[in-house]
Amino acid sequence: ICEGTQVGRDTAHDYPDEQAVARAMGAVFRNANGMGLVWCSSQNIDRLATVADAAKLADRRVILDLYSAAVLRAANDASLPDPERDGLKVYLPRSQKRQIITKRKFETSNPFYPYRVYAEHLKACAAKSVMIFRPSMYSELRDADCVDGAILISSLWSGYVKQDRTLPKMRDAGIEHRHIHTSGHATVDELKRFIAAFPKSRIVPIHLEDREGFMQLSP
């Protein structure tokens, strides 16, 4: 059984690994006048750790949304960023706050109370912060007056970026956008090596868009 996500996609790999992503993000943050915003999957804990590494390179503090903080806490891995140990802050977006109240899931938010940062404090710390971000948060950050000079880095599949309707509004507001991402999926060359390791096996692809392209890898 073999995945095939990268078959038929753009084969350019400007950032081959997480270290390259961290260096590129760090350089962007060092040159930014305002807050660094990083749109990535909160379930990609490697990427959350990479953002923390990039923030250190730029002498900035990471602000996690509550969901991202809860994911890192659930992973229970001492090598991952931690608010108590590493000085990270936790912001509770409106949408997550509504869910906490509606579902009465205060046990999710209470452990992060000592590390909370509130909307009225974001403007003062914007130039020294990197926030885990999703486009649904843009309106509340704009209301908090903390996005002047901000720069957005998208760090997830480019298809999501192309489909999003908030990013054009952010660009119109003068927020610069960069895409810095490395895929967790095997490259085509890696798929070829994997398939070649099992020359007598029937290959069953999953997570595949380009069937014809995959057939060129294996009969």
Disulfide bonds with the S-S distance in Angstrom:
none
